[in-house]
Amino acid sequence: MSYVKSVRESYGERKAILGAGFYPNVAPGACSPSRVRASLVYTYADIEQFVRCAELELKQRGLAALYDLRSDVRWNSGPVYIFLGARGQGSMVLHGANPSLEGQYLGGWVDSTGFEYVREMADIAAHYGDGYTYYEFPNPATGVAEPKVSYVRNVNIDGFDYVLGAGLYIPANTACLEMPTAGEVDTRAELELFVSCAAEMVASRGANAFELLLNHPTWIEGSTYIFVSDQQCHNLVQPLDYRAEEATCDRVDAEGTLLDQNIKDIANSEAGKGYASYIWQNPATDKEERKTSYVVGVELDGETVSVGAGLYGLE
């Protein structure tokens, strides 16, 4: 969307067109599946864009879009899914995580604290157009009621008002809300928090977390990124192509260190966390350098996996 105007020099006949523009958040190009999908939703900005793109889908296709919003993995992945309620009736039209709720009257629903969150969502949509609601709701990835924040918008389809939304489950470790992004990690304390929050996400989202770890700028920037490996030392998450080969527990670095075995041993230790030091290629310099990684063990599908990240030159 651009705004333009004709301009003329104070003296002379030369003319020009002066303009500036921006790409609207709900423009079709900004809602491509490669950029906006449930598996990549992690921040407040992500959830707003996700819901706005779902709104665009509904406005383009009408209620015929409900099938995809319910069943397509683009719109429904682990703990992130779309829901749609009929605002005036208080009934659920679409619930990506629990279709059995569809058609039910939810206007009087309360969470474990007695908070009428469905009514709150309807009020926000009616009075403000959009906004956030904080409440508790079962996490489909864990089956446990957890604190959640949902972004909702009022959408009008064929003359009827609906409440459209999606939410994020708030991490048990509230420090993760202020966690540094990959590009900001610089100290041991920041590295420990960064890895601990990634481990918590793997524990809560399972394998659904892998695509996020591989693609979201929160988790990967430059030479800082999250890696995940299993008990056979195979890479489950390894964003660097030159290190994505099939790993084995007997692999050694330039100094003869069993780096994969050491990482596995830390994850399996009584503490379940700790540091590993080894020689590894730095993607920023393409040189083999000493890397210090912090590793946390996480239970995934009945097996302990190693979740870690490291810094080069860390004393």
GUDRENGU-794153 format. One record per atom (N, C-alpha, C, O): residue in one letter; x, y negated, z. Coordinates in steps of 0.001 Angstrom, whole numbers, plus 500000, padded with zeros to 6 digits. Each point is the difference from the previous one (the first is absolute). Layout:
<rs>
aXYZ...
</rs>
This chain:
<rs>
m500863501174500000m499137498826500000m500903498771500000m500816499827500905s499042499333498095s500860498821499873s499176498723499888s498892500001499462y501678498897501064y499410498676499859y500952499178499137y501203499967500258v498264499377498725v500852499232499092v499413498609499785v498796499790500148k502072499265499503k499548498649499641k500961499415498979k501170500379499930s498319498705499293s500810499315499007s500697498816500655s499389499262500772v501892500560498918v500749498867500557v500654499245498851v500356500571498969r499789498122501248r500603499138498973r501058499138500661r499824499545501130e501273500230498166e501031499122500532e499451498589500161e499111499583499259s501429499677501723s499550498622500235s500213499139498771s499171499153499669y501938501068499663y500287499242498783y500282501004498893y500903500828500116g498350499095498851g500212500920498894g498767500843499751g499009499925500726e501079500872498236e498862500788499573e500130501490500310e499080500764499707r502040499669500878r500186501433500220r499043500514501078r499801499358501032k499624501788498712k499076500636500938k500547501367500416k500843500585499320a498663499899501796a500358501343500460a498833500582500781a499098499278500424i500929501983499754i499009500680500843i500703500474501265i500960500768499936l498560498773501202l500563500380501290l499054500988500683l498793499766500063g501745501315500436g499125500994500622g500707500836501031g501227500009500091a497983500687500677a500503500967500978a498923501054500197a498818499747499765g501598501429500665g499020501063500163g500374500983501086g501109499963500534f497971500908499787f500248501075500958f499215501222499559f499052499909499219y501367501234501301y499328501256499694y499060500335501155y500477500317501090p498209499624498712p499063500284501086p500189501404500550p500324500933499265n499466499204502048n500157501310500639n499081501059499420n500330501186500008v498522498390499490v499036500978499496v500021500098498474v499093500576499399a501933498864499984a500110500148498562a500249501463499676a500685500690500755p498759499804498113p500176501418499662p501449500453500012p500294501102500464g500625498065499033g501403500390499987g500578500184501387g500903500814500194a498581498428500786a500494500109501371a499414501197500719a500407500310501119c498634500375498249c499337501142500627c500325501311499300c499249500967500128s501844499083499142s500348501240499317s500281501092501027s500520499708501076p499148501544498614p500227501103500951p501444500140500448p500264500476501104s500681499109498044s501411500109500389s500360499015501096s500982500198500716r498220498726499425r500302498977501006r499102500099501218r500436499738501121v498299500643498661v499032500020501099v499377501376500096v499246500415499120r501071500287501949r499409501309500267r500136500302501491r500857499449500691a498276501438499777a499900500254501437a501326500416500612a500313499596501121s500465501195498173s501255500507500557s501038498913500214s500990500226500696l498805498584498713l500957498904500156l499497498904500926l500586498919500056v498337501347500667v499455498997500916v500663500124501361v499917501045500644y500742497883499794y500686500038501294y499855498701500789y499964500035501230t499951498822498090t499939498697500663t498609499380499858t499157500502499256y500619498403501468y498735499274499885y499801499509498564y498889500062499472a502177499453499899a499883499532498613a499607501159499078a499214499820499070d501337501367501195d499662501173499189d498514500327500105d499349500262498989i500115499723502228i498615500414500198i499042498987499354i498962500388499465e501383498321500584e499147498995499355e499997500197498487e498946499956499366q502227500260500062q500069500217498556q499266501276499606q499331500040498967f500791500991501845f499346501276499748f498479499819499935f499349500510499088v500095498766501879v498553499785500033v499557499091498862v498954500234499396r501816498744500306r499644499103498896r499981500754498662r499157499738499142c501768501184500697c500026500774498756c498840500986499938c499469500269498923a500138500269502228a498814500855500039a498759499177499642a499096500491499325e500868498265501130e498889499108499648e499961499770498498e498929500023499393l502236499755500004l500061499802498558l499474501231499275l499296499886498997e501052501294501518e499530501248499416e498470500076500044e499365500404499026l500056499209502100l498546500031500151l499317498979499095l498943500279499434k501650498555500430k499384498960499182k500100500327498513k499154499582499209q501871501158500417q500145500374498598q499105501178499631q499461500059498894r500384500888502049r499303501246499681r498704500198500768r499257500943499729g500462498164501240g498803500172500817g500146501198500926g501112500457500266l497765500047500222l500034501114500944l500475501305499356l500201500996500694a499978499003497986a500568501174499343a501445500232500445a500544501092499836a500071497855500733a501389500129500466a500107500769501307a501104500348500419l497759499928500242l500044500631501324l500675501366499963l500702500371500942y499094500368497994y500582501348499946y501522499934500094y500611500739500773d500002498373498439d501457499880500035d500474499424501331d501019500438500534l498258498592500004l500397499410501273l499958501036501126l500719499876500991r498441501136498850r499892501051501014r501047501090499804r500586500472500974s499659499934497780s500756501226499759s501372499813499366s500847500887500113d499396497997499233d501286499785499335d501072499704501054d499794499172500887v501352501511499007v501070499787500976v500541498576499951v500683499561500924r499015499725498008r500420498606499967r499308499205501107r500584499072500561w498190501289499746w499209499253500974w499855500730501334w499436499449500945n501054501755499142n499786500802501210n501238500871500235n500193501010499323s500643498591501642s501227500739500277s500287499975501490s500354498960500554g499489502207500103g500297500078501430g499138499048500808g498773500071499935p501855499030500832p499234499103500864p499466498759499300p499344499178500641v500913500660498074v499560498804499264v498926500395498993v500222500865499153y498625498502500942y498874500325499129y499047498806499945y500062499093500830i499061500932498176i499003498942499807i498683500401500671i499607501167499972f499715497842500632f498637500224500475f499121498851499526f500477498885499794l498224501399500035l499041499018499499l498684500184500733l499459501105500055g500027497808500509g498730500052500705g499001499019499423g500380498939499505a498330501415500558a498940499087499567a499776498992501120a499533500362501080r500798498379498667r500045499020501085r498667499798500685r499944499968501229g498994499896498021g498708499715500606g499373501200500693g499184499836500907q501191501371498674q499373501211500534q500831500671501083q499466500783500786g501852498921499271g500863500621500991g500294501449499707g500419500736500894s499370499702497855s500238501398499645s501304500134499225s500416499078499298m500223502080500838m501265500259499323m499722500530498592m499295500994499825v501267498330499186v499836500400498607v501158500891499559v499804500967499264l501401498700501192l501193500745499613l500961500054501174l500260498982500642h500271502210499643h501035500140501018h501013501010499484h499724501199499964g501451498318499635g500989500850499371g500513501125500868g500354501061499486a499695498730501843a500553501018500897a498950500987500477a500321501152500294n498421498410499787n498952500858500554n498691499784499240n499140499246500456p500700501403498397p498784499815499190p498715500364500734p498924499562499592s501155501227501483s498793500372500742s499346498789500658s498834500061500392l501910498834499731l499436498781500589l499149499229498997l499230499121500389e500901501195498341e499291499251498970e498492500204500121e499519501124500149g499754497778499786g498550500027500144g499532499822501425g498809499799500238q502116500269500730q499619499835501397q499926498532500389q500695499155499437y498442500559501546y499922498655500562y501099499859501047y500040500754500971l500857498271498827l501144499842500894l499976498675500748l500951499669500708g497986499581499141g499947498662500580g500242499961501494g500557499026500506g499038502006500211g500175499994501452g501202500774500475g500151500222501201w500704500194497898w501161500801500383w500964499197500875w500213498807499782v500361501868501204v500991499375500880v501219500911500078v499903501204499767d501253498205500565d501190500831500206d500098500389501466d499053499770500752s502055500809499676s500131500506501360s499968498903501052s499799500276501183t500399498478498391t499955498871500938t498621499361500055t499784499068500775g499270501420498408g498665499419499948g499857498864499002g498964499335499960f502064500437499233f499993498905499037f499182500375498766f500239501049499402e498799498111500206e499155500242498826e500726499512498745e499717498923499474y501211501887500070y500886499564498925y499286499901498649y500351499140499192v498654501719500540v499289499932498717v499208498697499914v499989499338498962r499350500303502135r499259498739500025r500953498815499837r499680499013499338e501506501109501284e501005498930499882e500450499835498550e500158498877499521m500047502234499785m500402499924498594m498941499301499158m500320499170499149a498417501170501094a498907499381499247a499922498505500275a499752499208499091d500460500407502174d499968498571500353d501137499240499339d499805498888499510i501383501707500475i501142499343499358i499732499801498513i500238498920499459a499266502127499883a499716499903498571a498927498964499714a500090499266499016a498879500667501853a498884499083499771a500387498546500247a499597499116499244h501185500625501814h500275498622500401h501291499425499434h500103498791499789y500888502072499964y501302499501499566y500417500513498621y500926499458499397g498416501560500109g500359500552498702g501023501114500079g499919500984499264d501052498858501640d500977501061500217d500678499799501347d499895498932500601g500800502098499871g500700499897501272g500375501361500553g499828501026499342y500693498966501889y500515501219500632y499180500394501223y499469499149500713t500441502154499511t499353500569501180t500942501014500635t500593500825499305y499544499108502034y500858500924500744y499117500928500837y499120499540500727y501121501766499164y499159500972500695y500712501347500029y501131500106499527e498227500924501018e500555501350499986e499169500882499078e498774499904499957f501929500964499301f499298500883499070f500875501225499748f501225499887499998p498152501313499783p500797501203499746p500897499845498774p499545499591498931n501718500738501236n500967499967498903n499924501327499253n500285501042500591p499339498955498131p499874501267499266p501314500756499876p500006501203499735a501115498092500457a501299500666499905a500355500747501280a500808500928499967t498594498677501170t500323500633501283t498792500600500691t500150500855500873g498624498703498744g498787500477500654g499754499379501352g499104500436500722v501670498553499641v499906499352501312v499540498562499812v500414499327499057a498708500196501866a499574498601499959a501184499105500366a500628500187501043e499671498850498101e501155499129500199e499590498547499744e499022499749499296p501719499296501270p499731498589499709p500162499723498504p500948500467499369k498127498779500085k499999499741498563k499643498547499735k499242499396500759v501291500050498186v499607498678499538v499535500153498560v500704500575499170s498101498905500538s499447500092498652s499744498615499429s499550499092500699y500745500770498031y499701498783499258y498724500243499211y499900500980499262v499124498129500891v498717500162499317v499674498758499184v500403498887500338r498856501331498576r499564498915499127r498529500182499654r499512501125499884n499793497767499953n498642500055499493n500068500059498474n500635499153499372v498713501841500035v499955500098498545v498538500114499570v499188500655500654n500508498700498248n498643500033499474n499998500805498711n500695499663499041i498514501408500948i499911500874498835i498540500132499612i499180500487500778d500506499080498022d498627500081499484d499004499327500939d498879500477500173g501541498405500433g499107499221500853g499917500465501442g499249499418500783f501496501609499593f499978500503501376f501363499756500667f501049500141499372d498906499490501911d501228499742500748d500494501261500692d499229500741500609y502074499484499281y500639501154500623y501216499543500807y500568498937499749v499815501885501221v501228499776500752v501020501019499498v499841501205500191l501201498290499167l501055500850499438l501248499857500860l500381498887500361g500260502232499969g501182499884500835g500917501202499946g499701501022499383a501428498815501286a500987501063500214a500823499570501203a500021498824500361g500656502135500258g500703499661501228g501349500655500154g500387500870499220l500327498690501812l501289500542500386l499927500437501453l499428499295500831y501140501848499481y500078500432501385y501224499353500644y501108500075499469i498680499299501663i501056499260500677i500963500989500648i499552500882500732p501756499004499029p500954500967500554p499999499988501525p499809498964500637a500413502233499931a500048500110501464a501119499138500561a499861499411501072n501238500516498209n501107499129500392n499723498618499419n500280499746498829t499172499366501989t499602498677499494t501195499180499533t499825499017499280a501392501370501117a501178499297499513a500130500142498494a500640499174499349c498748501883500087c500050500207498550c499261498902499253c500237499801498808l498876499485501864l499283498898499359l500954498853499669l499735499207499097e501373500710501635e500995498952499772e501308500588499476e501053499370500094m498874501829499359m501189500701499534m500669499268498843m499308499485499122p502032500457500858p500666499394498844p499816500854498760p499898501222500096t500060498148498747t499963500755498750t501400500515499697t500971499610500647a499121501269498364a501284500625499686a501103498971499775a501126500172500469g498548498769498819g501004498988499697g500429499180501198g501009499297499936e498242500779501163e500310499215501196e500736500801501069e500477499427500979v499621501889498847v500643500846501007v501501499736500002v500665500131498973d499866499493502202d501404499613500050d500725500511501244d501229500062500003t498042500303501050t500605500421501258t499537501404500367t499087500544499379r501553500039501641r499587501321500469r498564499973500520r499222500913499722a500426498051501026a498642499917500544a498970499931498889a498959500652500071e501329498552498892e499067499888498882e499925501307499225e498927500388499538l502205500290500318l500018501276499292l499192501048500755l499253500762499388e500888499286501936e499251500974500805e498501499765499902e499228500951499879l500352497771500174l498577499691499881l499497500355498606l498919500573499860f501844499096499121f499639500265498607f499747501495499783f498988500386499416v501944500454501061v499868501447499814v498877500561500871v499242500861499554s500648498656501684s498947500491500898s498617499728499431s499101500832500121c500725497996499254c498703499667499407c499734500850498757c498859500385499746a502174499904499488a499832500894498848a499635501400500466a499161500664499391a501473499787501699a499702501325500540a498563500077500491a499324501008499795e500207497931500852e498617499979500472e499031500052498823e498952500641500080m501400498686498833m499123500008498835m499971501387499355m498941500457499569v502208500214500362v500032501359499457v499167500927500867v499297500873499491a500783498933501836a499219500835500911a498506499778499821a499217500942500128s500374497826499577s498574499690499889s499449500224498593s498843500391499851r501960499367499120r499526500129498619r500416501306499340r499434500383498976g501545500300501596g500492501214499371g500689499692498682g500623498950499846a499261501969499205a500645499826498699a499454498805499235a500634499536499053n498193499955501342n499455498803499350n500898498787500218n499897499013499272a500992501055501734a500898498879500284a501148499921498998a500628498949499871f499657502140499420f501207500052499180f499982498972498869f501001499329499753e497869500550499566e499936499046498888e500213498574500504e500638499188499330l498829500514501843l500181498678500594l501476499751500293l500520498927499694l500158502055500897l501411499853500343l500871499830498757l501045499352500055l498531501222498844l500786499932498773l499764498726499189l500817499649499149n498070499658501108n499622498894499105n499716498669500675n500071498960499345h499610501039501938h499585498743500635h501220499191500451h500916500559500603p499110498123499113p501166499180500370p500265499936501498p501098499626500412t497920500730500410t500261500064501438t501063501035500304t500796499820500921w499227501273498310w500818501162500345w501237500175499137w500848500833500318i499279498426498625i501171500177499134i500394498677499369i499190499342499348e502062500277500854e500553498814499346e501524500116500013e500606500168501058g500003499741497773g501448500068499897g500551501317500526g499594501077499562s501328498824501376s500649501198500540s499305500531501242s500496500942500618t498370498482499767t499269500453501187t498696500661499571t499196499404499283y500604501825501160y498813500758499609y499810501157500977y500917500372500734i497888500182499260i499678501160500830i500264501281499206i499703500076498807f500856500926501869f500116501327499396f499314501016500918f499928499808501214v499576501264498193v499347501086500741v500503501321499434v500042500174498782s500344500767502094s500448501312499556s499415501079500892s499644499738501149d500255501474498324d499376501089500738d501048500902500664d501185499669500022q498370501472500518q500897500893500727q501009500693499091q501015500505500480q498727499525498238q500956500552499045q500911498916499437q500779500239499077c499108498560501499c500771498823499579c499631499538498595c500783499302499356h498036501078500161h499525499526498704h499429498597500153h499403499670501025n500783499522497960n499488498634500030n498495499979499779n499510500491498982l499757498943501969l498573499733499815l499804498560499552l499108499708499203v501722499396501308v500010498595499585v501461499594499839v500761500008500968q499625499643497825q501349499512499711q499897499111498775q499972500499498875p499971498180501326p499689499097498882p501121499796498997p499754499483498910l501467500908501422l501107499743499094l500193501178499046l500229501129500435d499677498603498274d500072501060498996d501305500779500083d500019501216499809y501074498077500477y501283500700499989y500193500870501242y500970500754500076r498121499152500898r500091500850501178r498740500842500160r499744500533501080a499476499588497867a498745500743500085a500164501451499576a499014500716499821e502244499720500016e500215501391499622e499585500925501147e499828499555501134e500015501717498564e499599500972501010e501086500086501072e501123500422499723a498538499178501490a500975500000501088a500023501359500693a499021500745499967t502099499560500654t500135501223500792t500662499655501319t500689498986500109c499103501855500891c500522499711501331c501512500148500084c500596499596500999d500049500975497972d501450500140500039d500708498923499176d501201500109499751r498078498858499825r500628498914499247r500889499176500921r499629499723501141v501546499882498368v500938499214500794v500278498682499296v499848499879498784d500567499123502021d500381498719499414d501492500004499699d500638501051500069a499934497786499596a501408499913499604a500954500361501119a501165500305499744e498359499666501501e500834500345501145e499743501410500508e500559500412501017g498585500334498265g499703501355500404g498904500120501043g499818501076500571t499447497854499694t498918500010500987t498761500666499423t499587499684498884l499823501228501863l498739500630499592l498853499019500263l499277500124500989l500573498925498130l499082498894500266l498554500439500096l499297499556500908d500226501298498197d498599500432500040d499718500857501228d498943499878500618q502004500991499734q499835500837501183q499985499144501265q499218500260500915n501641498719499144n500020499110501159n498674499271500171n499492499870501115i499949499654497771i498712499303500046i498909500952500492i499167499628500827k500845501585498665k499027501005500425k500148500309501489k499001500108500710d502249500037499773d500238500309501406d499477498890500912d499469500279501075i500677498482498508i499491498874500801i498480500076500102i499438499821501080a499904500442497805a498537500089500001a499512501147500873a498934499904500608n501834501179499460n499607501176500775n500484499963501448n499679500897500780s501085498085499584s500570499923501340s498914499757501049s498857499685499668e501520500467501595e499044499773501086e499472498569499984e498815499770500244a502065499268499469a499579498593499929a499158499748498754a499111499148500010g501166501586498925g499249499835498757g500347498755499231g499273499611499085k501833499751501269k500410498779499317k501462499720500307k500537500498500990g500106498709498166g501403499668500220g500651499496498733g499352499825498968y501969499942501135y500767499428498886y500887501045499323y500514500918500640a499647498915498055a500926500803499213a500879499058499186a499521498999499466s501762501327500442s500942499181499235s500646500856498924s500423501123500277y499661498371498506y500537500773498882y500337499055498851y499677498813500041i500970501724498943i500352499231498806i498917500219498950i499615501132499708w499900497753499727w498874500076499063w500110498861499000w500518498930500321q499004501299498492q500098498971498967q499067498831500300q498810500182500256n501756498619499706n499228498782500247n499438499505498671n500772499646499109p497901500318500733p499433499570498717p500298498539499668p499889499591498844a500490499622502167a500298498589499751a501383499811499390a500242499022499293t500676501926500983t501373499870499507t500423501148499094t501024499912499322d498181501184500660d500335501221499267d501270500659500524d500633500782499291k499742498903501953k501187500595500604k499608500900501165k498968499801500640e501881501198499623e499805500855501157e500436499223501248e501153499582500100e497934500228500840e500286499230501205e499425500711501218e499154500886499882r501324498704501295r499470500599501223r498602499464500277r499757498793499980k499337502134500277k498615499657500280k499612500553501366k500329501138500335t498982498062500434t499506500428501311t498485500047499934t499353498974499788s500077502209500392s498552500178499885s499386500376501338s500585500744500787y498239498733499451y499213500380501166y498944500984499522y499337499759498992v500504501348501726v499134501099499571v499008500335501104v500359500027501177v498386500229498440v498942500408500933v499340501257499451v499689500074498811g500098500914502052g499303501212499589g498495499832500121g499509499442500981v499753501043498013v498540499858499958v499395501353499619v500515500698499127e498384499661501540e499285501223499643e499129499737498774e499173499089499994l501027501718498975l499231499868498768l499675501396499483l500891500761499622d497818499561500368d499545501312499517d500712501142500720d500415500977499377g499720498889501943g500587501056500801g501507500090499948g500575500972500490e500085498029498923e501446500011499866e500562498652500415e499355498970499800t501830501025500772t500649498739500354t500747499467498785t500871500675499450v498787498119500137v500710499349498902v500823498855500566v499695499462501064s501342500179498214s500899498916500415s499621498727499273s499989499965498769v499700498986501982v499683498688499431v501112499056500419v500287499870501190g500341499470497850g501114499140500365g500248498878499020g499391499928498932a501514499201501456a500480498904499152a501345499568500561a500288500226501175g500529499160497997g501325499622500468g500467498659499492g499401499406499103l501697500121501499l500638498748499602l501473500278499732l500619500849500641y499921498418498399y501425500097499707y500756498965500818y499544498869500167g501622501533500345g500826499081500774g499465499691501376g500428499028500621l498643501779499873l499437499756501333l500991500457501049l500419501158499992e499965497952500911e500965500340501057e499293500709501140e500636500369500987
</rs>
